Amino acid sequence: MAPVLLTPPNQLPLKSNITRTLLLDRCSNSEELKQIHTQLLKTGRILDPVPVSKLLALCTSPESGDLAYADKVFAGISKPNTYMWNTMIRGYSNGKNPIEALLLYIQMLYHSVPHNAYTFPFLLKACSSLSALEETQQIHAHIIKTGFNLEIYATNSLIHAYAKSSRIKSSHLLFNRVLHRDIVSWNSIINGYMKSGCVEMAYEIFKIMPEKNIVSWTTMISGYVEAGLYREAMNLFHEMQVLGIEPDKVALASIISACANLAELNQGIWIHAYIEKKKVQIDPILGCVLIDMYAKCGDVNEALEVFKKVDKKGVSVWTAMIDGLAIHGRGREALDLFHQMQKRVKPNSITFTAILTACSHGGLINQGKSIFKSMKSLHNLNPSIEHYGCMVDLFGRAGFLEEAEELIEKMPMKPNAAIWGALLNACQLHRNIKIGKKFGTDLIEMDPSHGGRYIQLMNINALEGEWGEAVKVRHKMKERGVLKIPGLSLIRLNGITHEFIAGDVTHPRINEINRMCDQIMERLKQEGYDYKCKMGDLLLE
């Protein structure tokens, strides 16, 4: 290893083992670390396992460590002990290349270094990061051979590793064999079932847990949100509040996301107030979900206020705010924000999806075309199929259907059903029967289980007055057993959320609602709205 030179003005004297250990405890940056390492080399104390072990631990620290430097330090130790091997394996398992932890373990086996209770959890963490099933099974065999199969840390790590490799049955088998389960055992199996999509099983295990901690509650709430079970997440959060359990940042972020998807603005406002009352720092993750919640619940101005208050605005925070402005049709403001962002943070592919959506909803054709071209020329990003979809929608909404069709033909990837669906929507909107009929039938065959595709083609046929063709499409839809999922809209008024499903007449004030709809249609006709085609009877046949 090349010698590390000591800078005289910052020299740190080492007089004894106690002094060296104290200095290592106070070490706060890599420069001081290298100075202490130099002193150990110069004084010959590099052979002392106590300070060297501490040095390695600092070198592999996720916060201030340097794995490359740790590797050099480790290579200079003639006979590293088990603690030192474990330290390096842990460092690599926490790093960007967890495969290095497994490669180091092979060397450990080659040198016949004895294991201890901490060796296997670090290795299995690397396996979990890699979703490496075969390696997990091999390490499982080593655990049994070395007699650590009754060790709870190793078993918990195995439960997690098997679940990450989509072997939840193996995880549960291990869980059942644990004689003295701790709370980590329970949390690991619940998380495994949640990640495997077995939400009901996860909840059943959660209910019978002898003891729950914040991780248990957070795992369930975040799992419900990821599964789209927002109401269940809200109910569990309320139960958690009744029991006086304070949520952590992960639970708060998840429940705010649930509020956004349920349009529960009042609940979202309450949680925001709770965050401020408890003086919880609004980091980029909380900032993103709060911005998204306010935007989706209709209060984009409050979303802007949250955006202004986030101290460290990373790319995700900027993107969330641009997307919030986009869904409210405030394209010009989204563009201004996008230009501000580029002076501070480099946009990513998700940012471009948001800003192109803003251009589409705002009718900003030239700006959208310019931004799309800049992805490759200025930002070295290859447009994905989502970005092409935004451009098709942009052209389609503006009535430039030939340009949209031309763009689809020039795409470097095969267009999917969403691309053709966007074009078909534009054909219906602008009554371009020719292009609509050209691609409508192909789209049905491409996406035969999507009820909306049939409805699109039926509407286009009806616009042309070809009712017979529309009925044929309807019959084909029935023959294939395809159902049209009814549209659902939500509105919150005076603290009450009202849900409206297409075709549903059970709302207690349905007569008043219908009278208001009739008044709106009459006003639209007076203003020149062309309402030539009434599709209700056909679609609900």
N, C-alpha and C positions, 0 to 999 in steps of 0.2 A: 504494500500500500504506500502511495506517495505520502511523504511527511506533511503534516498540517502545521503551518507556521503560526507562531504566537505573536500577536500584536502587543509590544511592550506596554503601551499606556493602559491597556485593559487587562494586564496580566492578573490571573487569579491564583494566588499562592496556595499550595497544598502541603500541609505539614503532617497530617495524620489521616488515618482511615475515617475518623469522625469528621474532620474538616472536608475531606473529599466528598463524603456522603451528603453533608450539609450543602456544599456548593452544587452538587448535582440536583438536590431537592429544589434549590433556588434558581436553577438554570431555566431561562425563559426564551432563549432563541438559539438558532443553529450555530451562530458565531461563538457564543459562550460554550456551547457543547463541544465544538471543535478545539477550543482552547483547553478545556479540561482533558479531552482525549490526548492532546499533545503533552500535557503535563504527566499523564499516566504513562505515556511512552517514554518520556525523558527520565522519569524517576524509577522506571522498572515496575511500577505498580499495576501495569497492564495484566500481570499474572494473578492479581488479587481478584477472586471471583465476585466479591461484594460490589466494589465500585464499577467493575466491568458489566455486571448484570444490570446495574442501575443505568449505566451509559446506554446499553442496548435497548432498555425499555424506553428511554427518552428518544432514542433514534427512531424507534418504530411507532411512536405516539401518533395517532391520527391528526391531532391538533397542530403539533409543531415539529413532527419528525421528518426524517429524510431516509426513505428505505434504501436508496442507492448507497448512502453513506453507512447505514446500518450494515449492509451487506459487506462493505469493506472492513468494518470493525469486526464483524463476525468471522470473516475469512482470516483475520490476523490472530485469532484465538486458537492456540494449539489443540486444546482438548475442551471444547465447550460442554458444559453440563446440561442436564435435562431442562433446567429453567431457561437457559440461553436458547436452546433449540425451540422450546415452546414460545419464547418471546418473538423469535423470527417468524415462526409459523403464524402466530397471531397477527403480526404486522402485515404479512402478505395476505392473510385472509380478510383483513380490513381494507386492503388496498385495491388498486384498479385491476391488478392481475392476480386474482386468487389462485389461479392454476399454479403459481410459483410456490404456494404453501404446500401443495401436494407433491411437487417435485422435490422440495426440501425434505419432506417426510421420507421420500425414497432414500435420500442420502442418510437420514437419521437411522433408517433400518439397516442400511449398508454398514454403518459404523457401530451397529449393535448398541445404540444408546437406549437406556431403559426409559419406558414411558411413565407418566404419572396421571393423576385424575384430570389434569388440565390439557393434556395433549390432544385428546380426541374431540372435545368440543370446538377447538380452534379449527381442526381439520374439517369437521362436519359443517362448520360455518362456511368454509370455502366451497364445499360440495353443494351447499344450499344456494350460494350465489351463482354457481355454475349449473344448477339443476342436474348435477352429475349423478345419475342413478347407479351406474356400474361401480364408480369409485365409492359411493356411499355403501354399497353392499360389501365391497372389499374391506372398507374400514370397519364395518359392522363385524365382519369375521375376525378382524384383528382385535376388536374389543372383547369378543368372546374368548379368543385364544389367550389374551393377556390378563384375563380375569377381571376386567372392568365392566362386565355386563350388568352388575348390580349397582354400579355407580350412577347416581341420579343425574349428574351433570351430563354424562355421556349419553344416557338413555333419552333425556329431554332433547338433546341435540339430534339424536337419531330420529325421534318423532318428527321434529321440524324438517329435517333433511329429506325424509321419505315423503312428507306432505308436499314439499317444494318440487319433488320429482314426480308428482301426480300419483303417488302410491299411498293414498289415504288409508286403505285397508291395512297395509303394513304398519302404518303409524298407529292405528287403533289397536292392532294386535300387540304391539309393544306397550302401548298405554295400559292395556288390560293386564299385562304381566308385571307392571310396576307395583311392588308391595306397599311402598310408602311414597305415594305421590305428593309432590309439593305443588305450589300454585303455578309454577312454570310448566309443569306437566299438563295441568288442566288448560292453561292458556294456549299451549302449543297445539293441543289436539283441537281446541275450538277454532283457532286460527287456520289449522289445516283443513277442517271441514268447510269453513267460510271460503277459503281460496279455491276449494274444489267445487264450489257451487252448491254444497249440501247445507243450505241455510237452516232448514228445519232441524237437522241432526245437531248442528252447532248449538242451536237454541236449547234443545233438549239437554245437552251436556251442561250448558251454561246454568240451566235451572237447578241441576242437582249438585253443582259445585259446593263443597263444604264451606269455602271461603272465597270471596271475590275481591280483587283489587282494581285499581283504575285501569290497568291493562286489560283486564277481563271485560269491563264495560266498553272500553274504547274499541276493542277487537270486534265486539258484537255490533256496535253502532256503525263503525266504518264499514264493516262487512255488509250490513243491511243497505247502506247507501250505495256501495259498489254493485250490489245486486238489484238496485232500483226499487228497493222496498223502503221508500222514504217515510211512509206513515209508521211503519214498524220501528224505524230508527227514532222517530219523534216520540213515540210511546215509551221506548226504553230510556230515552234521555229524560223524560218527565219522571219516570220511576227512579232514575238515578238522583234527580233533584230532591224528590221526596225523602230519600234515604240520607240526604245531606252529603253526598259524595261530590267533590269538586272535579269537574272535567278538566282534562289536560288539553293542550293545543290541538292534538290530533282529533279528539272527540269534538272540540269546538268547530274545527274546520269541517268535519264530516256533517255535523248537524246543521251548520249554515248552508252547506250544499243541499241538504234535504229541504230546508226552507225555500231555497231557490227553485227547486223542482216542484214543490207543492204550492208555490206562490204565497207562502205564509210570511208576508211582509212584517206583520206585527210581531210574530215570534222571532223573526230575524232581527228586528229592531231591539227586542228585549235582550237577545244574546249579545248583540253589539254593545248595549248598555252594560251588561254583565262583564264583558271583557274590559271595558273602560273602568268600571267600578273596582274590579280586582287588579287593575293596573297590569293586565297582561299585555306584553309588547306585541303590537301588530306587525309581525314579520311578513315577508313576501307571501307565504302560504295563506295566512289569515287575511292579508290584504287582498289577495286574488279572489278568495271565496266571498268576501264581503262585497267587493266590487261586482262580482258576478251575481250575487244574491239581489243587491239593490237594482241592478240593471234588469234582471229577469222579472223582478216584481214591479217594474214600472217606474222606479225612482232613480233615474239616471243621474240627476243632480246630486243626490246623496252619494252615489257611486263616485262621482267626481271629487266630492269632499274627502272620502276615504282615500282616494288615489293621491290627493295632495298631501295627506298626512303620513303616508308610508315613507319612511326615511330612506331605506335602501331599495330603490326601484329597479329590480332586475327585469329581464326580458318578459317574464311571465306577468308581472304587474302591469307593464305597459300594454302587453297584448290583451289582457283582460279588459282594460279600460277602452281600448280601440274596439274590441268586440262588443262591449256594452253600448258604445255610441252607434255601432253598425246596426244592431238589432232594433234601435230606435230611429233609424233612418237619418241620423245626424252625420251624414257622410263628410261634409266640409270640416266639421270639428274633428272627426276621426283622422282626416288627412292632415290637419294641422298638428295633431298629437303625434302622428306617424313621423312627420318631419322633425318634430322636437326630439323624438325618441332616437332618431338616427344620429343626432349630435352627441348622444350620451351612451346608448346601448346598441349593440348590433342585433337587428331583427332576425328571427328564425323563421322556419317554414310555417309555423302556426300563426305568427304575426302576419305573414302575407295572406294567409287564408282569411284572417279577420279584416284586413284592410281592403282586400278585393271584394269581400262581402259588403263592406261599407260603401264601396264604389258602386256595386250592383244595386243595393237598396236606395242609394242616393241618385242614381242615374248619371254617374260621373264616368262617362265612356272613355274619354281621352285620358283622364287620370288613371283609370284602371288599366288601360292598354300600356301606358308608360311604366306603371309599377310592375306589371307582369313581365315586361321586357327587362326591367332592371334586376330581376331576381338572378338571372344568369350573368348579365354584363357587369353589374356593380357588386353583387353580393355572393357570387359564385354558388348559387343554389339552383339545382335543377327542379323546375316545376313538377309537382306530383299530380296525380289524377284529380286530387281535391282542388288544386289551383286551376286546372283546366275546367273543372266543373264550375268554379266561380266565374270564369270568363264566359263560358257558355250561358250561364245565368245572366251575366252582365249584358251580353249581346241580345239574349232572348227577351229580357224585360224591356229593353229599348226598341225592340222590333227589328233588329238587324239579324234576321233569321238565316240569311244566306251566309253572313260572316260567321255565325255560330256553327253552321254546317261545315263550312270550310275549315274552321279551326279543329273540329272533331276529326275531319279527314286527315289533317296534318299532325295529329297527336302522335308522339313517339311510342305510346302504349295503346293497347286495345281499350276502347271506351267501354265503360261498364254501364249497367242499367241506370244508375243515377245520372250519368251524363245524358243519355238518351231521354230520360224522364224529364230533365230540365228543358231540353229542346221541345219535347212534346207539350209541356206546360206553356211554353212561349207560343207554340202554334195555336193552342186553344185560346190563349189570351188575345192574340192578334188575328185570330180567324184565318190562319194560313193552313187551309185544308190540304193543299197539295203535299207539303212537307210532312204534315201531321199524319196523313194516311200512309205516306211512304215508309215511315219508321214505326208507326203505332203497332202494326201486326208483328214486326220483328221484335219489338220490345216485350210484347206479351210472351213470346217464345223464349226470350232471353231470361225473363223473370216471371215464370208462370205462376208462382205462389203469391205474388204481390197483387192484392185486389185493386189497388190504386191504378195499376197499369191498364186494366180492363176499363175502368171508369174513364180514364183519359181518352182512350180510343172511342168509347161510346159517345162521349161528349162531342168529339170532333165529327163523328158521323152524324150526330144530331144537328150540329151547326150547319152541315151541308144539306140537311133535310132527308138524309138517308136513314130513315127510322128502321127499315128492315135490316140494314147492316148493323145498326146499334143493338137491335134485339138479338141478332146472331151472336154478337160478342157477349151479351148478357147470358145467353144460353150456354155458351162455351164456359163461362165463368162458373155457372151452376153445375155443369157436368164435371168439372174438375174439382168441385168442392171448395172453391176459393171464396173466402168471405171478405167483405170490405169492412175493415175496422172503423167503427163510427168515430167521427171527429169529436174531440173533447175540448171544451174551453172552460176557463176558470175566471171568476171575478170576485174580488173581496170587497165587501161593502159593510161599513159599520161593524167591523170585526168578525163578520160571517163570510165564509167562503162558499160561493154558489158555483155548482158544477152544472154544465150544460152538455148533453150528449146529443149528437145529430139524431133527429127522429123521436126524441124522448119528449113526452108531454106531461110528465109527472110533477113538474115544478109547481108549487102552490099558487104562483102568480102567472101561470102560463097564458091566461087570457089577456092580461095586461101587456105581457111581452109580445104576443101576436099582434095586438092592436098597434103597438109602437113600431113593429116591423112593417106593418102595412103603411103606416104614416111615412116611414123612411122611404119605402119603395115609391110611394106616390110623389114624394119630394124629388127623388132621383129622376123620375120620369119627367117632371116639370123642368128639371135642369138639363134635359136632353139625353139622359142615360138610355141606351138601346137595350131593352130587355126582351129580345126576340124569342129566346128559347127557354121554355120552362121544363126542367129536367126531373123535377121531383117525382112524378108518377113513374117515370122509367126507372130511376135509380132505386126506388123503394119497392119495385115490383116483386 
